[in-house]
Amino acid sequence: MTLDTYTTIIAVASIATSGLTIGIGVLGPAIGEGRAVATALSSLAQQPDASATITRTLFVGLAMIESLSIYCFVVSMILIFANPFWNTATV
């Protein structure tokens, strides 16, 4: 196979893997964030006096959940723009 063929295969695999990383990697955190907010709103409705504690805990939890999505985004960008397999195709 020629060099262009290897480069094309790596480009297609990188783009497909990047799409799967974002698609699947964001699905779990999105569901988790929705459930966390729903539970926090339910808790706030039941105990309005504890709103400061519930809100603070909610935001810390949401930040931790959101970090998973950010990691998936970073992996996706690495696969597209700084792919470590490009050197293999060009050798």
N, C-alpha and C positions, 0 to 999 in steps of 0.2 A: 504494500500500500504506500501511497505517496504521503508526503508531509501534510498536504492540504487535507487529506482524508482523516489523518489522526487528529489534526487541529479541529476539524469539523465535528468529529465524534466527541472529543473532549468538550467542545463548546456546547453541543446539544445535551450531553450528560450533565454539565454544570448548570445549565439553565433549567433542565427538568428537576434536578435535585434541589436547586434553589427554590423552585416553586413548591415542591413537596415539603421542604423545610418550613417555609412560611405557612403553607396551608395547614399542615398537620400540627406544627409547633405552636400555632396561635390558637388552635381550637380548644385545647385543654385550659390554658389560662383564661380565655374568654368565658368559658363555662364556669370556671372557678371564681372569677370576679363577679359574675352575675349571681352566683349562689351566695357569695360573701356579702354582697350589698343587700340581697333579699333578706338574709339572716340578720344583718345589722339593722335594717329598717324594722323588721319584726321585733327585735330586741328593744329598739328605741320606742316603739309603740307600747310595749309592755312595761318598760321601766324608763320613763323620761328623765328621772333624777340621775341616772348613770350615763347620760348622753356624752359627757366629756370622755369618760373611760372607753365607752363603746366606739366613739368616733376615732379616738387616738389609735385604738387597737385595729380598727378597720383600715385606717390609712397605712399603718405599718404592714398589715397583711396584704393590702392591695399593691404596695410597693414591691413586696417580695414576689407576689404572683406576676406582676408586670415584668420583673427582671427575666423571667423565663421567655417571654415574648421578645424582649430585647436581645437575649442571647441567640434566639433563632434568627432574628434579623441580621445580627452580626455574622453568623455563619453563612447566611444567604449572600450577604455582600462580599464576604471573602471568596465564596465559590464563583461569584460572577466577576469580580474585579481583581482579586489577588490569588487566583487559583494556583495552588502549588503544583498542579499536574501539567501546566503549560510547558515547563522546562523539559518534561519527559517527551512531549510531542515535538519539540524543536531540536532535540539532539539527534 
